[in-house]
Amino acid sequence: MATTPDTTDISIPEVEIIEQVPHHEGVAPYISFDKVSKSFGDLVVLDQVSFYVNPGETLCILGRSGVGKSVSLQNIMGFLKPDSGRIYVAGEEIGHYTEEQMQHIRRKVTMVFQNGALFDSLTVGENVAFPLRERDQLADDQITQIVNGLLEMVGVSGMTDLLPSDLSTGMKRSVAIARALSAQPEAILYDEPTTMVDPLIAHLLGDLIQKLKYQLRLTSIVVTHDMRFAERLADRVLFLHQGKAHFFGTMDEMKASSDPVLRQFLELDALVLPA
């Protein structure tokens, strides 16, 4: 099986992928929740949740299973609608957007799912090229150049002709990130990117997400259960507990907090994965 190369020395391909997102103090958040609530029957998943992500920043959403981490991402993408509250993306309130209106938002914000959500019948190269071909604006040789550059950047060059079934879970996620980038987004949402991958691949995925943050200035939200992963990536952390935004701030502030719920979460995490 092919070995995923270390991404730390991979340079951005010469082809311009996206226009860099400027980041200045005092700018409006790129994504924000304002007292957002979401229930499924009697189950309250999000209860008056508020948070924001500035342009070019990375927010990590932490919390135990079933607290609404992935539901938050699905609300941003418009796959779910809030029961109340307001959601803003790129300066637009999207809570009640139609599916047609959401297509405009999804050209700016894309999501990398846990399973990669690749097209099983398409090769790796065809998967990454799919958003480019949908635009119908580039010649085949330009598409090939961009696809090859993206696959190199995410550490899976040379796998263009493989099918998703030929790839490991970590490689599928790398290809999914390359496909997300080919859509030229301003923001990427990652749903548990390190679930079911070994520590080496998790480290490489962390390197890649950091690289995208610093070199492309992408705005990112990362749902994760992995505290070490969050420590490396997060500008701010949102900790969800019992449907509420129990904590929102920096990782240092979270680790210094005396709040009993946060202390219990951090102490249990340290037992599972000692520093």
N, C-alpha and C positions, 0 to 999 in steps of 0.2 A: 504493500500500500504506500502511496506517496506520503511523504512527511511534510507537514505544514511548516514552511520556513519561518524563522524568527522575523517578526514584522518590525523590529526596532530599527533596522537599517534600511527599510524600504522608503524610497522617496516618492513624492507625488509625481505622477506622470506629467509630461509637458502639456498634454491636452488640458485646457481649462475646464474644470468640472462644474464649479458653481462660483457665483460672485460672492466674495467674502461678506459676511454679515458684520457691519460695524458694531462696536460695543463701546458705549460711553456711560459714565456715571449719570444717573438721572434720566436715562431713556425709559420709555414705556416698556413693560414686560412683553416678551414675545408670546408667552402663554400664561394665562392666569385663570384661577377658579375663584369665584366670589360667592361664598355661602352655597355651594353646590350640594344638593341632596339627591340620592338615588336609592330606591327600594325595589325589591322583587317580592310582591305580595306583602307579607308581614315582616320580611327580613330587610332591615335597614342596613344598607351597605356603605353609603356615604351620607353623613349627617352634618350639613352646614360646613362643608370643607372649603377652606380658602388657602391658596398658595400662589406663587408666581415663579416664573423662570425668565430671567433677562436674556436678551440676545447674546448668543455666544457662550452662555453658561450651561452647566450640567447640573440637573437636579436628580438626586437618587431618592426613590420612594421605598421606604422600609416598613416592615411590620410583619406580624405573623400571617399565616395562610388565612384567606377568607376575609381580609379586612378592607378590600376594595382597591388594592394596588392596580391590578389589571383592569378593573372596571373604570378607573380614572383614565387610563390610556384609551379605552374604547369610547369614552365620552368625548375625548379630544378629537378622535378620528370620526366621530359621528355615527359609529356603529351602535351606540346606545345614546339615548337622550336623557338629560337630567330631569328630575321631577320638579325641581325648583333651583333657583340660583342662576348665575350667569357664567358662561365660559367664553373667554376671549382668546383668539388665535390670530396673530399678525394684525392686531388692531381691529378685528371683526368679532362681534358677538355671534357665536355659532349655535347656541343652544337649541334654536328652533329652525335651523337651516334645513331645507329640503335636501334629498339625495343629490339632486342636480347642483344645488349651491355648494354642497360639500365637495364635489369634484374639484372645484376651484381651490378649496383649502387643502385637499389631498395632493395637489401639485406642489404645495409648499411644505407640507408635513407628511412624512411617511413613517411606517412602523415595521420593525423587525420582530416577527412573531417567534415564540419559543421553538416551534417546529420548522422554522424557516419559511414555510408556505411557498416552497418552490413548485414550479410546474413539473410534475413527474415525467411527462412525456418529452420535455425539452432538455437539451444538454445544458451544462453550466453556462456556456457562452450564450446560448439562445435565451436562457433565463435572464442574464444580465442585460442582454440587448433588447429585451422586450419593451421596457419603457421608452427606449430610444426609437425603436421602430414604430411605436404608437404615434410618435410626433410626426413621423414621415417628413423630416426636415434634413436628414443627413444621408450622404452616400454610404454605400456598403463599406468602403475602405475606411471612412471616418468612424463608423460604428465599430468596426473591428479594432481600430486603434484605441478607442475609448474603452472597449470591453477588456482588451489585453492590459491596458494601464490600470484599470480598476482591479482586475484579478491579481495583478502583481502587488498592488497596494494593500490588498487584504490578505496576502500571503498564500494564495492558491493558484499562482500562475502555472501554466502547463496542464491545467485540468479542464480546459475549454470544452473538450469533446466528451467528457464524462457525463453520465446521468446522475441525478440526485441520489439514486439508490446505490451508487458507487461510493458515496461520500460518508464520512463519519458525521456525527451530530455537530461537532465543532466546525468542520469544514462547511456543512450546510449553512450554519449561521454566518460564516464568513462570506459565502456566496450571496446569502440574503442581504448582507450589508452592502456588498458590491452592487446588487440590483437596486437597493434603495438609493445608493449614491447616483446611479445612472439616471434616476428621475430628477436629478439636480434640485434636491430639496433645500429648504432653509433650516429644517429641524428634523431630527430622527427620534422616534420613540422606540426603546428597547424593552421587550417583555422577558424578564428573567434570562438574560443572555448566557449565564454560566450554569444554568440548570442542566444536569445530566452530561456534563463534560468534565474531563479530568483536570487537575489543578494546572497543568502546563498549558492546555488549551484555554482555560479560563484566564490565565495570565496573558496569553497572546491576544485574546479578545479585548482584555483591558487595555493593552498597549495600543490596539487598533482604535478603540473608542477615544483614547487620549489623543492619538495622532490626529484624528478627525477634528477634535475640539480645537487643538492648537494650530493646526495648519489650515483648516478650512473654516474655522470659527462657527461650526455648526452648533445650533442650540439643541440640547439633548435632555430627554427624561429617561432615566434607567430604573426600571422596577427590578429589585434584586433582594434576595435573602442573604446575600454574601457581604458581611460587614467589611472584610478586607478589600473587596472590590469597590464598595462604596467609598471607603477611606481614600482610595487612589483617585477616584473620579469626581467626587461631589464638590461643587461650590456651595450647595446647600442641600439639606436633607429634610424630607417630609416623613414623619413617622406617624402612621395611621394606627389607631387603636379604638376598637369598638365603634367604628364608623366615623370617628372624628379625627381631625388633624391635631393629634396630641402634642406634636412638636414640629416646629418649622424653624430652621436656622442652620448654622454651620455645623460640620462634624465635630469641631473642637467644642462648640457650645453644648452639643448633645452629650459628648463624653464627659464634660465637666458638670452636667446637670445632676442634681440630687433627687430629681423626680423618681419615685419608687418604681413606676412602670418602666421608665427608661433604664434604671439601674438593673432591674431584673432581666430585661432584654439583653443588655450588654454583658451581664454576668453569665447568663446562659450561653450566649454566643461564645464567650471566652472559654467555657467548658468544652464546647463542641470543637472549637478550632483555636487552641491556645496561640497567643502571639509569639 
